[in-house]
Amino acid sequence: MRLVHANVNADAPQECVEVGPFDAAYCRSFLSHQPDPAATLRRIAAPLRPGGYLVAHEPLVDGPQPRSEPHVAQSELLLRWIRDAGLRHRRSPDASRHFHTIARQAGPREVSQRVFGQVESEDSRLAIQGQRDALVAIRPVLLRHGLATEGEIDVVLDRLAEAERLQFEVHFAILYVELVAQAPPPQ
């Protein structure tokens, strides 16, 4: 195995050209941070051998999520803030909803899509801590763009801290959409 550290949106590093073509490529929570996910997906797929697979997992941050029991409304608000912050930064937080179009524009042939997520019961502390960490990370963006006030963010952080102590019957973490695509044969 060889690790190559490079920017996929820049020219392909010589190391990739020398050791490719590759059988598969994988990315998770990456395309939603790109201004043009189709262009990025095209660059990820470029060093694949014909018929090689590309798998992308992106979060589903818009629309209703399965409801945890007990319900934590602040989780839904956090997802809306994450989406809004991504849109303000000219990113693509809804990339998972547009995989069909993105794959068509990028070139790989779509093989399948599916939705999956993590379901937890009883001890959901780590998932909720992850939500709190995400909110702390995007707090400056929310404030800078007027998407939330200090007070609103503090309330959500407090409620999520309270939720860490709850005993859940079921806790649904964020849903992901998986795209499986295949590099086209040579022409």
PLY file of the C-alpha trace (Angstrom):
ply
format ascii 1.0
element vertex 187
property float x
property float y
property float z
element edge 186
property int vertex1
property int vertex2
end_header
0.00 0.00 0.00
1.20 3.47 -0.80
-0.23 6.70 0.61
-0.36 9.70 -1.69
-1.30 13.05 -0.17
-2.72 15.30 -2.86
-5.49 17.73 -3.76
-7.94 15.90 -6.00
-9.06 19.18 -7.53
-5.53 19.99 -8.70
-3.49 18.21 -11.35
-3.08 14.50 -10.72
0.14 13.92 -8.79
2.78 11.89 -10.59
2.56 9.26 -7.83
-1.04 8.45 -8.82
-0.24 8.25 -12.51
2.71 5.92 -11.81
0.80 3.40 -9.67
-2.64 3.58 -11.33
-4.99 2.59 -12.77
-6.92 1.73 -9.65
-9.63 -0.86 -9.07
-11.67 1.32 -6.74
-12.02 4.77 -5.22
-13.94 5.73 -2.08
-14.95 9.01 -0.48
-17.14 9.84 2.50
-18.58 13.23 3.43
-16.35 14.81 0.79
-18.46 15.71 -2.24
-20.86 17.75 -0.10
-17.93 20.06 0.70
-17.10 20.69 -2.96
-18.38 23.64 -4.99
-18.75 21.37 -8.05
-19.23 17.75 -6.91
-19.53 16.45 -10.50
-16.13 17.89 -11.44
-14.59 16.44 -8.28
-16.19 13.03 -8.90
-14.84 13.09 -12.47
-11.32 13.68 -11.11
-11.72 10.90 -8.53
-12.88 8.48 -11.24
-10.19 9.45 -13.79
-7.45 7.10 -12.52
-9.82 4.10 -12.28
-9.32 1.20 -14.66
-12.24 0.58 -17.05
-14.94 -1.10 -14.99
-13.35 0.06 -11.72
-15.72 1.06 -8.96
-16.28 4.36 -7.25
-18.19 4.49 -3.95
-19.30 7.77 -2.42
-21.11 8.21 0.91
-22.68 11.61 1.55
-24.92 12.75 4.39
-28.60 13.42 3.87
-28.95 16.76 5.67
-32.14 18.13 4.21
-35.65 16.99 4.93
-37.03 14.91 7.75
-34.92 12.31 9.47
-36.21 9.24 11.29
-37.41 10.30 14.71
-35.41 9.15 17.72
-37.23 8.11 20.87
-37.11 10.21 22.93
-37.21 12.91 20.28
-34.34 15.44 20.20
-35.57 18.35 18.06
-32.16 20.05 18.31
-30.65 17.31 16.12
-32.93 18.37 13.26
-32.09 22.04 13.80
-28.38 21.21 13.73
-28.77 19.44 10.36
-30.59 22.47 8.96
-27.77 24.72 10.19
-25.14 22.43 8.66
-26.97 22.56 5.33
-27.43 26.33 5.45
-23.78 26.88 6.41
-22.67 24.71 3.47
-24.85 26.65 1.05
-23.45 29.95 2.33
-19.92 28.68 1.66
-20.93 27.71 -1.89
-20.61 24.03 -1.10
-23.01 21.22 -2.04
-24.61 19.93 1.17
-27.43 18.37 -0.89
-25.05 16.34 -3.09
-26.56 13.08 -1.82
-29.93 14.08 -3.29
-28.38 14.65 -6.70
-26.13 11.60 -7.11
-27.90 10.49 -10.30
-27.20 13.81 -12.03
-23.72 14.16 -10.53
-22.70 10.68 -11.76
-24.14 11.36 -15.22
-22.23 14.66 -15.47
-19.01 13.12 -14.12
-18.94 10.10 -16.44
-19.07 6.98 -14.25
-22.09 4.73 -14.86
-24.36 4.66 -11.83
-24.73 1.10 -10.55
-26.82 1.70 -7.43
-27.84 4.05 -4.66
-29.03 3.22 -1.18
-29.67 4.97 2.10
-28.13 3.74 5.32
-27.60 5.02 8.80
-26.61 4.07 12.28
-29.27 3.09 14.79
-28.34 3.07 18.44
-30.18 2.22 21.59
-29.38 2.88 25.20
-25.89 4.43 24.96
-26.01 7.16 22.34
-23.56 9.48 24.06
-20.90 9.30 21.36
-23.33 10.15 18.56
-24.71 13.11 20.46
-21.22 14.26 21.44
-20.44 14.19 17.71
-23.40 16.47 17.09
-22.20 18.87 19.78
-18.67 18.83 18.29
-20.10 19.56 14.83
-22.04 22.53 16.21
-18.97 23.90 17.97
-17.04 23.57 14.69
-19.59 25.45 12.58
-20.48 28.02 15.25
-18.26 30.78 13.72
-19.87 30.24 10.30
-23.39 30.36 11.75
-22.60 33.60 13.56
-20.75 35.23 10.66
-23.64 34.60 8.27
-26.41 35.38 10.74
-27.81 31.87 10.55
-28.06 31.64 14.36
-27.38 33.77 17.41
-25.01 32.99 20.29
-28.08 32.38 22.45
-29.68 29.95 19.97
-26.43 28.00 19.63
-25.98 27.85 23.42
-29.53 26.54 23.88
-28.94 23.79 21.32
-25.60 22.88 22.93
-27.28 22.71 26.35
-30.14 20.54 25.04
-27.69 18.20 23.33
-25.72 17.95 26.59
-28.98 16.98 28.33
-29.69 14.42 25.59
-26.34 12.73 26.30
-27.80 11.59 29.62
-31.02 10.17 28.14
-31.77 6.49 27.79
-32.90 6.09 24.21
-35.28 3.45 23.01
-33.76 4.18 19.61
-31.44 6.94 18.40
-31.04 7.59 14.70
-27.74 9.11 13.73
-27.48 10.98 10.42
-28.51 9.12 7.29
-26.12 8.64 4.38
-26.73 7.98 0.72
-24.32 5.61 -0.99
-23.53 5.94 -4.67
-21.85 3.02 -6.41
-20.65 3.84 -9.92
-18.40 2.20 -12.47
-15.75 3.76 -14.69
-16.75 3.49 -18.33
-14.89 1.19 -20.71
-12.30 2.81 -23.02
-13.64 4.17 -26.29
0 1
1 2
2 3
3 4
4 5
5 6
6 7
7 8
8 9
9 10
10 11
11 12
12 13
13 14
14 15
15 16
16 17
17 18
18 19
19 20
20 21
21 22
22 23
23 24
24 25
25 26
26 27
27 28
28 29
29 30
30 31
31 32
32 33
33 34
34 35
35 36
36 37
37 38
38 39
39 40
40 41
41 42
42 43
43 44
44 45
45 46
46 47
47 48
48 49
49 50
50 51
51 52
52 53
53 54
54 55
55 56
56 57
57 58
58 59
59 60
60 61
61 62
62 63
63 64
64 65
65 66
66 67
67 68
68 69
69 70
70 71
71 72
72 73
73 74
74 75
75 76
76 77
77 78
78 79
79 80
80 81
81 82
82 83
83 84
84 85
85 86
86 87
87 88
88 89
89 90
90 91
91 92
92 93
93 94
94 95
95 96
96 97
97 98
98 99
99 100
100 101
101 102
102 103
103 104
104 105
105 106
106 107
107 108
108 109
109 110
110 111
111 112
112 113
113 114
114 115
115 116
116 117
117 118
118 119
119 120
120 121
121 122
122 123
123 124
124 125
125 126
126 127
127 128
128 129
129 130
130 131
131 132
132 133
133 134
134 135
135 136
136 137
137 138
138 139
139 140
140 141
141 142
142 143
143 144
144 145
145 146
146 147
147 148
148 149
149 150
150 151
151 152
152 153
153 154
154 155
155 156
156 157
157 158
158 159
159 160
160 161
161 162
162 163
163 164
164 165
165 166
166 167
167 168
168 169
169 170
170 171
171 172
172 173
173 174
174 175
175 176
176 177
177 178
178 179
179 180
180 181
181 182
182 183
183 184
184 185
185 186
